[in-house]
Amino acid sequence: DVWVLGFISAFILVAFWTVLVGEVPSDISENKVFSTFVAMVGMMLLDAPCTKLWGRTPGKMLLRLRIVSATEAPITWQRAWKRSLLVWVRGLCLGIPLLLLITAAVSMRRVVRTGRASWDEAAETNVVPNKS
């Protein structure tokens, strides 16, 4: 999701920047840390709309998974944004490299143990196999 949604969001951001401000300075466009951060933030900004509209992100589509409400009701915008924010904070630790590895390991351990990530429990969602 970081690659696909990050690329899409970066393209959109660069287009807006170009229209509103002008050409992106090379010191910004060539900065790998900044580019990675933009991709991570962009991925999270597109995660909630993908979850709400299609019940999946491109990565979940490839893995044949989808996100559903724990109550089987359609996912609301509020629930989609809550889940995305919690993934960003609890699962990706705001993209901070070393902490990201720690939170990812803790999250994976929890999923293996309980079958659910903490953000899915808090947002009352489940990740399930796609029926089609």
Secondary structure, 3 states (H helix, E strand, C coil): CHHHHHHHHHHHHHHHHHHHCCCCCHHHHCCHHHHHHHHHHHHHHHHHHHHHHHCCCHHHHHCCEEEEECCCCCCCHHHHHHHHHHHHHHHCHHHCHHHHHHHHHHHHHHHHHHCCCHHHHHHCEEEEECCC
